[in-house]
């Protein structure tokens, strides 16, 4: 007796197939804490970029030069 084909075509399918169906994707999603930390990281990066582009820079470690005051 011959074995039936592993995947019968739709014309010969009887509907009483008990084999495991193909995977339809993962049933788990990204944990909430990963999403929260990702959003916080994106906000911090955007804040840094906005401050840098607006001239705020990183604050610097040297004292600011005062205009109108002569240096010795």
Backbone bond lengths (Angstrom), bond angles and torsions (degrees), N, CA, C in turn:
res aa  C-N    CA-C-N  psi(-1)  N-CA   C-N-CA  omega(-1)  CA-C   N-CA-C  phi
1 X - - - 1.442 - - 1.520 109.47 -
2 X 1.297 117.00 134.45 1.465 122.35 -177.12 1.522 109.82 -85.12
3 X 1.315 114.16 145.53 1.464 119.27 176.60 1.516 109.78 -75.54
4 X 1.349 118.05 143.94 1.465 119.99 177.07 1.521 109.82 -69.91
5 X 1.335 118.48 155.23 1.464 120.38 178.88 1.530 110.20 -62.04
6 X 1.350 117.47 148.00 1.467 119.97 -176.37 1.527 112.78 -64.66
7 X 1.314 118.71 -32.32 1.458 122.15 -179.91 1.525 108.51 -130.77
8 X 1.321 117.69 89.97 1.463 118.27 -178.94 1.525 111.28 -66.90
9 X 1.331 115.22 148.98 1.459 117.99 179.49 1.528 109.30 -72.91
10 X 1.312 116.94 169.56 1.457 121.23 -173.60 1.524 112.60 -66.18
11 X 1.334 118.19 -22.27 1.464 120.64 -178.97 1.520 112.24 -73.16
12 X 1.333 117.80 -32.18 1.457 120.15 -177.65 1.525 112.22 -103.43
13 X 1.326 118.40 7.81 1.456 121.45 -179.22 1.520 108.92 -73.83
14 X 1.333 116.48 127.86 1.463 120.34 -177.74 1.515 112.74 -91.75
15 X 1.324 118.17 -13.84 1.459 120.75 178.69 1.514 113.22 89.56
16 X 1.342 117.95 -7.42 1.462 119.57 179.62 1.527 110.88 -103.96
17 X 1.288 116.43 32.57 1.459 122.67 -179.41 1.527 108.95 -76.01
18 X 1.320 117.42 128.67 1.464 121.63 -179.05 1.515 112.05 -109.99
19 X 1.332 118.00 11.67 1.461 120.53 179.36 1.521 110.94 -72.53
20 X 1.321 114.99 160.56 1.464 121.56 179.43 1.516 108.91 -69.20
21 X 1.301 115.97 135.59 1.467 120.49 -179.63 1.527 109.68 -79.23
22 X 1.326 117.57 158.35 1.463 120.29 179.19 1.525 111.56 -62.90
23 X 1.323 114.34 152.42 1.463 120.52 179.76 1.527 109.85 -64.18
24 X 1.304 116.26 133.87 1.465 121.19 -179.50 1.522 111.71 -104.87
25 X 1.292 117.66 22.09 1.467 121.08 179.57 1.511 110.26 107.65
26 X 1.290 114.27 171.63 1.453 120.78 -178.23 1.526 110.78 -74.25
27 X 1.321 115.68 140.49 1.462 119.93 178.12 1.521 111.46 -92.45
28 X 1.326 116.96 -9.32 1.467 119.70 178.55 1.521 108.99 -96.39
29 X 1.326 115.20 151.69 1.456 119.82 178.03 1.521 109.24 -118.57
30 X 1.315 115.82 175.40 1.458 120.94 179.49 1.523 109.16 -66.17
31 X 1.332 117.83 133.86 1.463 119.90 179.05 1.530 111.74 -61.15
32 X 1.312 115.41 151.88 1.459 121.20 -177.19 1.520 111.71 -61.31
33 X 1.357 118.10 -38.66 1.463 119.84 -177.14 1.530 111.02 -65.56
34 X 1.323 118.03 -30.96 1.460 120.49 177.44 1.521 109.95 -68.05
35 X 1.322 116.67 -41.52 1.460 120.82 178.31 1.523 111.00 -63.88
36 X 1.346 116.97 -42.57 1.478 121.04 -179.57 1.518 110.44 -63.34
37 X 1.325 117.84 -47.79 1.466 120.11 179.23 1.522 111.60 -64.55
38 X 1.306 117.90 -34.93 1.460 120.73 176.41 1.512 112.04 -64.28
39 X 1.336 116.67 -42.99 1.468 120.73 177.96 1.516 110.78 -64.58
40 X 1.340 117.45 -42.40 1.467 121.24 178.73 1.519 110.18 -62.26
41 X 1.329 117.58 -42.42 1.463 121.05 179.62 1.525 111.18 -63.25
42 X 1.329 116.90 -42.18 1.465 120.34 179.22 1.522 110.64 -64.38
43 X 1.329 117.48 -41.74 1.469 120.88 178.97 1.523 110.65 -63.30
44 X 1.336 117.82 -42.91 1.467 120.36 179.61 1.526 111.69 -64.61
45 X 1.320 117.32 -40.44 1.467 120.36 178.54 1.528 109.75 -64.76
46 X 1.330 117.33 -44.56 1.470 120.39 178.47 1.523 111.33 -62.54
47 X 1.332 117.43 -40.12 1.463 120.94 177.96 1.527 110.80 -62.72
48 X 1.323 117.00 -43.15 1.456 121.29 178.12 1.526 110.91 -61.62
49 X 1.324 117.11 -44.87 1.468 121.28 -179.28 1.524 110.52 -64.15
50 X 1.329 117.24 -44.06 1.465 120.71 -179.82 1.520 110.60 -63.64
51 X 1.331 118.20 -44.18 1.471 120.64 178.80 1.521 111.09 -64.65
52 X 1.307 117.09 -39.35 1.465 120.48 -179.01 1.532 110.94 -67.43
53 X 1.323 117.16 -42.48 1.458 120.49 -178.47 1.528 112.58 -73.65
54 X 1.326 117.04 -24.38 1.464 119.57 179.92 1.525 112.17 -84.13
55 X 1.318 118.00 -1.50 1.453 121.26 176.93 1.516 113.21 98.35
56 X 1.295 118.00 2.33 1.455 121.25 179.40 1.508 112.06 -70.15
57 X 1.308 116.53 -31.44 1.469 121.47 179.71 1.506 111.55 61.21
58 X 1.320 115.66 -152.81 1.458 121.50 179.95 1.518 112.24 -103.21
59 X 1.309 118.81 7.55 1.456 121.68 179.63 1.512 112.71 95.69
60 X 1.297 118.27 -33.34 1.464 122.42 177.82 1.518 112.54 72.31
61 X 1.337 115.10 163.50 1.457 121.06 179.92 1.519 111.81 -116.18
62 X 1.315 117.81 -0.18 1.454 121.07 179.05 1.517 109.02 -104.96
63 X 1.335 117.12 148.63 1.466 118.41 179.19 1.526 110.06 -67.33
64 X 1.313 117.57 147.77 1.458 119.95 179.99 1.522 111.44 -68.54
65 X 1.307 116.51 149.20 1.462 121.80 178.43 1.523 107.84 -80.70
66 X 1.354 114.47 125.80 1.458 118.66 179.71 1.506 108.88 -87.04
67 X 1.297 116.53 130.42 1.465 121.00 -178.83 1.531 109.67 -80.95
68 X 1.303 115.36 140.31 1.459 120.58 177.81 1.514 114.63 86.13
69 X 1.304 117.25 -2.81 1.472 120.56 178.97 1.516 106.94 -107.80
70 X 1.343 115.13 127.32 1.475 119.56 -179.49 1.519 109.57 -78.26
71 X 1.328 113.50 139.99 1.440 119.79 177.09 1.524 108.73 -91.56
72 X 1.335 119.45 136.69 1.472 121.15 -179.72 1.494 113.72 -68.30
